[in-house]
């Protein structure tokens, strides 16, 4: 089942584009750009992409898995207890997740 989740994560990430931003996300990015905070604008865009991917996968699989997108691991398979984390494959994001969840054993679903 992990491979199926990985496929869905990759597909959702490939679907994402700036047209998927909410009005609030677009406004926050525009404000960061206006202030010359280009790094912040890029971070806000990456976070929006991550939320899009997580919600898309949750909608597709919530009948099979337990989702908790705001704390701990993102996905738990209730049949076997396996845990999955949906994340971008940037070095900083992987390191942050590794530190935050050092005591957890989980499969990374990277986009």
BELTANOR-V118074 format. One record per backbone hydrogen bond with DSSP energy under -0.5 kcal/mol. CO is the residue of the C=O (numbers start at 0). NH is the residue of the N-H. If there is no record, write none. Layout:
# BELTANOR-V118074
[[CO	NH] [CO	NH]]
This chain:
# BELTANOR-V118074
[[0	4] [1	5] [2	6] [3	7] [4	8] [5	9] [6	10] [7	11] [8	12] [9	13] [10	14] [11	15] [16	19] [17	20] [21	25] [22	26] [23	27] [24	28] [25	29] [26	30] [27	31] [28	32] [29	33] [30	34] [31	36] [32	35] [35	37] [36	40] [37	41] [38	42] [39	43] [40	44] [41	45] [42	46] [43	47] [44	48] [45	49] [46	50] [47	51] [48	52] [49	53] [50	54] [51	55] [52	56] [53	57] [54	58] [55	59] [56	60] [57	61] [60	63] [60	64] [64	66] [65	75] [67	70] [73	67] [74	83] [75	65] [75	77] [76	79] [76	80] [81	76] [82	106] [83	73] [83	74] [84	86] [84	108] [86	110] [89	93] [90	94] [91	95] [92	96] [93	97] [94	98] [95	99] [96	100] [98	101] [100	103] [103	105] [106	84] [107	109] [108	86]]
